[in-house]
């Protein structure tokens, strides 16, 4: 491609040039840097895909795993798959001093229920009988492949704490000449890093919630002090029936989608929907405005009778039988009700909806057993428990110490509801379809530990809901919510071997104690991360170990423990720490850590700290692994380790994400994206921060089409996120996991438009298009195959926009995703590299440090 064919930078939210007293050095550095020679994340991603896609990764210690963005298959050899756990370095530093010298944050990201490739082995289920799985008497860790056998097999030594525990008679087996159990091949828990233990004893039942001075709801039964017996997962669907929900069609869309997913049907685009509700589960339906409406769904009646509770301050459940029903046994009543609800309230004049009251009703209904509350809300909850007022002008808060109040709840009730739901094993997911601010900071964000995030649920954000545009996305989201692997009544703990300790947790949970996390529901898309510290020096001749154990109830009511085990090599040399570093885990940790600081720090300070953290990691490598480089090169060369080649651009991308970016972004948008980033998997985080950009006009003839002999498809390579590499005659697709945008250049050929969109004139393109037309052209088939592949990977459909160059206002969304450009109130990638180089050079020249010290804090950059 020639430079004169590239497009100018698209319209964008203003960026910033490199500034400060060192701007002169930036001007000196800039001409020396060839943009094409800047470290490219795409080169890293594509080379890793070429190496691993279609190949097998074995999980024994000592191997660098594939990147999270590669589609690899893993063979569990005693270490959990990287799909279940990733660490910031697979060679842990042997001491806190070495860790500080390297400055790589020690972190692990656990995704215990991650979806596996169909070619991989399923997670083995192990039933050790009534006595439960063998556990260490000292630290209560679970038996795993890294334990040792002593005393002829009568005792086993815990790899976490070193304590020796007596083997129970029913678990005993003789040892062979290698001191391994004879039955080793038949014991998955002694071969696999990830296993499910069936636990039937009462001591494993979900514990009762902590006693409270004042109950949030009224019940004729006293609070139970007994553990909760495992039962099948029940759902409560709560519908806002206010004027706004009727006017926008949100209520009708929600009812139609739920009915189709319960019993099958046809979506708006003609796609046939299969029933998606979990077998064996029951559901209840609740509607609410200024009062609560419960429904008797007993199968004996073909019509659901309604019971109204008008007191939304002291909520109680007015019926015991018929509230929850099997959707097939009560199909007539449920279908009739879901069809009738939108028409029943067509003439409503009530413009309020007591969300707090609805959540308390769900809590009262599911207390003592756990479950999943799914809410469809359209308006700010301005009435009932936790009533909120419209927030004041938020623009005046930016750049002040009051900025953090945008991420804090404005009513204590929401925190109380969230904590009690989590302790009762109840998860809350919310679909928000509103035309005005709804204060996600109080009802949804994880930054404050509120409602959906604290309980392990999820937020789905549909501002200015339009059925024609958003209903197919709503369908996809709700189907994924109901069909993905989900467990509830969860208690999670991460254990370390001697010499290590967990200092912080990040994710969607309620921290019941220093070491135990309560999670109402946990699904295959959610991840929990931990920050690790040294408590003493480690022995480089031995492994260090991590074990994540999730005690949970399956949807069919069986109590289990999923354990994820990891053995890590220990390094005395910084070079080995950097060689086995995992950039994906580091980036995910930095993003989560930044989101967690939003309630206590100003955004500008968080962005500065991120830049310093990136510089500190590269400085640690420069000092400890590249010290022999000539001093004269220090001012002219930025040395980046192979494992962190793309770290600067991902760090810049974090500063440009919606929760942290400068300029005015609504608090609802910031809170929504902060909650998403805090719970995303590593793969989703990487693809959200650096969106996948694809040139559709350059697809070769055989890409994204089945191979005639093998039936396999190869997919096209990605391109860098910058307008520098784009052309005006092209069509591009960008995808950040939450939104995908088709960008059409102003000089695009009519034939290209005809092949992809079915029209040959740019002016005839409908910017409101939400789905590609099905055309019998090669290009249309290729692009639809690419989209189908991506849908299959993430299990849902993102929102879609179509923008034309210099014609549509939504082009700003596209240009803001080009993170290498100067936009989002931040500098370009080129300028950011100059800044990193200047910071490192200043320390090398003048001494001092970057992280935590006063030497560079407050500097002009």
Phi, psi and omega in degrees: 000141181262148186299326184287353178264352182286151180278156170290163181299131181296167175303143186204165169287131194308140175260189180231138172281169173295132183219170180117179183293343180263014180300328179298320178294328177295317179296329178287324182284323188307310182297339182277349183256119175274118182307327180288343179264357178294143179307127186251125175296331181292320177300318180296313183296313185291323178292325178291320177299316180299326182283322193249333185293125184090355179249163184261132175255124177264142196264009178300149179301150177106359180246140171281124183284163173297159174295156181295338182277356179266145178268089183247164172249137183246144175245114185287115179246026181116339170257138179298150178299149174301344175289337180263330180206135173231146178237156185292335169210137183273001169237097183292138173298143186285344183214162177295329178295314179294322178298320179291323179296319180285325180065020171276122179298133178273110185216154174227139179244118181254130172233078193300329186248028181304144176294142180253158175293141180303337180279350182271156177294143175288161181290125181291142177254124186244124177248110181265016178085192185295334182284345179081177182291149176299134181227150179294133180292337185270299186260354180067019174293159182265150177304143183203173185297344187262006175281153180250152181253134182229173176053042177068023179096000180275347178223154173230142184261124182291130178285346182273314185242348179086358181285144177261129184242140179293136177276132179292152183303322183283354179250355186291147173206145178292159180258155176268190183295338179266013181061030175251148180296142180294328181270016184307315181297338182261009181244092181304325183294345178256004180237329188251142179285332181240122178218160172250123174263129172281128181234111184259349182290150181297335181293346178261358177295158181297131181290154177290158178293159179294143180300143180237146179295316182232127179283145180282343181219167182261134177218141179283344179266138177292153178303135182281140176253008182261153176296153184273124178291135180298134177222171179291156184285124176255151180241143171237120179261122183244124184246126170288125181245029180287172180304319182295320179295325178286314185298318182278347183082010182294319179297314181297317179298316181298316180294317180296316181296314180298318180297318180294323181284335177284318190236001183086158181172199181237126180282176182298329181270007178091000180287135177281129182256129176272151175304134188236003183282136184300136177296138177086349179273157176242164180224156172232155180235133180228135171240155185203144166224258173268003174216170181252137182239112177265155183230134176273110185258024182306136182294346180292338183244143179275348178240137180276118177279142184257137175238124185261131172247109185273342180273100183268001177269324177242085188282140173216162179264119189276357179215148180259318181258139175094350180293313176256138183216153173288126186297336179275322178291329181249032186302316183299313182295318183289315180297317179298318180295314182294328176287327186278331187305309182299325181282328183298329186248023180301326184261015181296148175241004182278122184252016178241157176213122185278081180299319179301318178296321179295319179294322177293325176296319177294321178297315180295326182287326185256358180300138179091354179219332184086172181160199185226120175261127178241118189248140173243108189238138184243340187229163173297128179288091185260013182214152177084190180304132180074023183306136184240155173251158178301134181295151177288179180303116184274342182299329182286349182276338185296136178081006179242170179291345178277358180303323183292342180294342177294339183253008180251147177291147180260010178206131183295335182304321182295322177295318181297316179298316182299313183293320181290322176299315181298317180291333178274001180076030182249128174260148180235120173246144185231133169256117185251113179236087189232160177252353179229164178306140185239001178061063176299333179302334178263319189264347189225334195285154177277339182302330181252000182072044189247135171040258191299320184286317181296327183272359181087006180281196184218150175257140173235122195250117180230071179296142182051057185303132177228115184306319182296328183267324194250346188293323180292330176289318177301318178300313181297318181294315181291324177298316178297321180299322184274334189257339182290160178300120182222134174235164183218178185054053189263145171227121187243138175219139175249125179249146178241158173284168182305136181101350179234156175210155178270126182257330181210151174242147176225133179150197180261103183192171171244123184277095182293320179215183182299328186246345185249136178247127172272130177225119181301306176224148178224129185237179187288345181268352187261147178228150176241135179239156181227151173255133188249141176232159174276141170250346173193173181289142179262155179269119183293348179274354182238163176278155165256150188232147171231143174221121175256124179241127179242107174278124189208169173247130179284162180303333179269007170094020178259135180273128183220167170234122172263127178245136174240119186246145181216128172253130185238140173289153179246135185241141173265346184249137179298326181301321179288326177298316180286324181298323183257020179290151181242101184297323182300315180294322179296314180297316179300317179296314180298321179295314180294317179299321179294317179297323183290343181271355186298334180277351185233345184232154173286147184298322179299321179291322178295319179297319178297319180296322178298315179299318180293324179296318178298313180297322181296320179296315180291326176294321177300320177292317181300319183284321190260340185235347181227028183295338182284350179300138182304141181300325182295338180277347185298328182270353184240354186224129174263115184264121182237129179294153183303319183293338184242029182301324183259007182302316180302317183289327177289325176296316176300321180297323177297318180293340181263356181291160190300323179294333188249343188298152176286183183069179186277117170231135185299149180299325178299315180294317180298313182294319179300311183288328175297317179296321180294313184295325181293340183242357183295153170291167180298315182298313180297323179298313181297320182281341175282318182290317179240089187301151178280121181247132187226133176270107184283335182283349182254013181294131177285162191298327187259001181282148178060026175231145182298136175291132184301331184266318185259338184079356180280154177246142169253142185248151188290157177286154179274172177230165185287149184277077177203144177294342181303331185257009183257159180230149185289342180267010186257167171237129186234148175240126176239142190215119180247026179078333180254334185209138172237141186230130169267121179253126183247121181290157184289340182253022182296147182283145178301325181295321178297317177298318182295319182291330186257322186243352177083008175230155182248010181232130181302324181290338180277350178293132180270113180293348178269008178301130182244352177212146178289140175291151177272106181243150182267056175240158181297315182297316179298317179296318179299311183293319178294327175293320177298315180294319179298319178298317180291322177299319181294326180293317185258349174079010181203169181256123176280168174292152182234138174234151173236122182233145178251140185304126176060022180236323187250137182296334181288359177298337179297326177297319179296312185293329179289342176279347179279081194290346178278350180273170177276101183199186177052035180059031180219167185279171178283167178299319179300312179294325180293320176297321177298320179296314178301314180299317181296318179297314181295317181297323179297319179290318180296327182277317188256352184082186181090200181214168179266314190272122170083338184272166182276357189298320184243350179295129182088006177292163186304330179286000000 
